Amino acid sequence: MEEKPASNSILTPIWNFFASVKLSVITLLLLAITSIIGTILPQNESPEAYYHSLGETLFNVFSTLDLFDMYHSRWYQFLLLLLCANLVICSLNRLSSTYKIVFIKKPVFNLAQFRKAGNRQDFTSTLPIESLVEKFLQIIESKFAKCIVEKNETGYAIFSEKGRWTRLGVYGVHLSIILMIAGGLAGSMYGFEGYMTIPEKSSEHVIHKRKSNETIALDFVIRCDKFDVSFYDTGAPKEYRSSLTILENGKEELKQDIIVNKPLRYQGINIFQSSYGTTAPETVSLTFTSRETGMEFTKSVSIGEEVDIPGGLGKFTLQQFAPSFRFRGHNIGETFIGELTSDGSDPKQIVIPVQFAKFDKMRGGDVIISAGNFEKRYYTGLQVTKDPGVYIVYTGFILIILGCFITFFMSHQKLCVEIQKEKDNCQVMIAGTANKNKMGIKFIVDRITEKLSKISR
């Protein structure tokens, strides 16, 4: 058990500083102010966005103070650690007196204190005093702990108590706050949040941190075996599902389908279904039509492949696929883009929208190119997070509920029953005290008085 340092110790000023209530108030006030700043000022945006919105002077000041990623800053973590130290020292500073109350083997009761108690009831009985003591012990021990009976010159005093351990409730609250802060710090220092996109039948092991250019390499590989999406009649997505496989050293360790709100968890890392989109298909059927003769030539082409167009109409290279493409301010949807090279002329960029078969005819060249059938290929967008402190925070959250319930709704209660012999009668006094919830101890005294008076008739 820790005790407060002696008054002549060199550590006393330091101890008193960390045990100060003023330190608690100041630290909590600073944390509140910084939380307000963190709410008003967007966190983890790009430097260019901050520079554009704040200007050079404020950008330099806020960047120096690390306000753009405040919750991961050293000074914010220092404030949390300072609060933890304050809670620990405050708890230890009061632990000695609490320990003597909670863990004492032979509790001491002050009869005079009970005689002056506000929660007191009296009645008279004609039964012998020894009979009353025996009957009272049975009732009191059924409601409280084992009783202590003291004999004096005028009769007997019966003492009992319960709930000594409830005085530890405040320490449970302190510990829960420390656990939640520790869990938050663990997540802040060792956790991450990022995203990755994986095309169907492809693998990836590098994630990009959100709102940052940093990347993190995972210790395993994620492969997207299949992606399925279903739609409502309105065209809005109804459900999208990714069939994922986790591989380590080329060996399949886990297979699982994930949907929104049903993540995959592996080695403390959470993988959520976040988004999806279309990516470049493996092949597309392109049709080349001679404007002069009307002759058509169709060929299945993959991205990056070069095609010799019959009739000396040149060479065409398919360069990329865009799920959506804006042309002169209009979105023309899924579009293939390539480059056409003819003899004696510079290369020309060719835009081939899927839903407009005659679009390239407007270009006016010798050959008209259109896109035909292709199998849509999706990519899955995954949110990848790691928070090693989440279970510590959960433990602290449960503990703070229990600690608050014990602290505010339970109490250390003491009961005293004094029986004094007066001529042919016995005078009985029942009194109770509690460290809190005075109304509760009054109700208990009234109820026990009613029972004792019944068996005393």
Order of alpha helices (4+ residues) and beta strands (2+ residues): alpha-alpha-alpha-alpha-alpha-alpha-beta-alpha-beta-beta-alpha-beta-beta-beta-beta-beta-beta-beta-beta-beta-beta-beta-beta-beta-beta-beta-beta-beta-alpha-beta-beta-alpha
